[in-house]
Amino acid sequence: MKTYGQFCPLAQAVQLLCERWTLIVIREFIAGSTRFSELQKGVPLMSPTLLSSRLKQLEKAGVIEISGNSRNHIYQLTDAGRELRPIVELMGAWGHRWARSDLRDSDLDAGLLMWDMRRSVDPSVFPAQRIVIQFEYPDAPEGAREWWLVAEDSEVDLCWHNHGYDVDLLIRCPLKVMSKIWICELTFDDAVAGRELVVMGDPALAGKLQAWLRASPLSRLGTAKTLPVLGWHE
């Protein structure tokens, strides 16, 4: 690892945290991922070898701890890692305000979008019986055009294969439209009004869309009127 050759605490922190992918991996821990396979879903373009390397660096630095056996590792943030949460949230909120650009095709990833949406769904919004919501993205790459969220027994699963369940709600739109809704660049109602998004199925469930299909947590922070400011001198 290259260093800045400075004793400044910021320089020391940047040396550790600002290597490629490191903060994104920490974002995944903050979002609730604890297993290697879950982390991979949040960083689909990161090679398993590089992910393993970053996890070892974070463990050595005391940011995460690893438990379980060699076939079933569980990764969790330490106290030092949990203290990074406000930093990651502020960077995400700042990015929403100041670093946004037009979404390019290369920025769109149906799998990452659906995984992020799945872990943000509040299952208590749904009734006790199984509820199936199908998403269709006609413009997504082959194999990533249809997705199913299955809510049952206070759990929500993401499926990319049709298990033959009856669909309660179908949401169809271009992948870019749903991505813009997720990062608060477009409201759900505006997408429906502009006929960019179609909802079909159970009217009661459709009426609760705003309650369970929430925007990205970091984007929601970015829409706040003001962000916390840390004073240099206190």
Stockholm file with secondary structure:
# STOCKHOLM 1.0

chainA/1-234         MKTYGQFCPLAQAVQLLCERWTLIVIREFIAGSTRFSELQKGVPLMSPTLLSSRLKQLEKAGVIEISGNSRNHIYQLTDAGRELRPIVELMGAWGHRWARSDLRDSDLDAGLLMWDMRRSVDPSVFPAQRIVIQFEYPDAPEGAREWWLVAEDSEVDLCWHNHGYDVDLLIRCPLKVMSKIWICELTFDDAVAGRELVVMGDPALAGKLQAWLRASPLSRLGTAKTLPVLGWHE
#=GR chainA/1-234 SS CCCCCCCCHHHHHHHHHCSTTHHHHHHHHHTTCCSHHHHHHHCTTSCHHHHHHHHHHHHHTTSEEEESCTTSCEEEECHHHHTTHHHHHHHHHHHHHHSCCCCCGGGCCHHHHHHHHHTTCCGGGSCSSCEEEEEECTTSCTTSSEEEEEEETTEEEEESSCCCCCCSEEEECCHHHHHHHHTTSSCHHHHHHTTSCEEEECHHHHHTHHHHSCCCHHHHHHTSSCCCCCCSCC
#=GC SS_cons         CCCCCCCCHHHHHHHHHCSTTHHHHHHHHHTTCCSHHHHHHHCTTSCHHHHHHHHHHHHHTTSEEEESCTTSCEEEECHHHHTTHHHHHHHHHHHHHHSCCCCCGGGCCHHHHHHHHHTTCCGGGSCSSCEEEEEECTTSCTTSSEEEEEEETTEEEEESSCCCCCCSEEEECCHHHHHHHHTTSSCHHHHHHTTSCEEEECHHHHHTHHHHSCCCHHHHHHTSSCCCCCCSCC
//
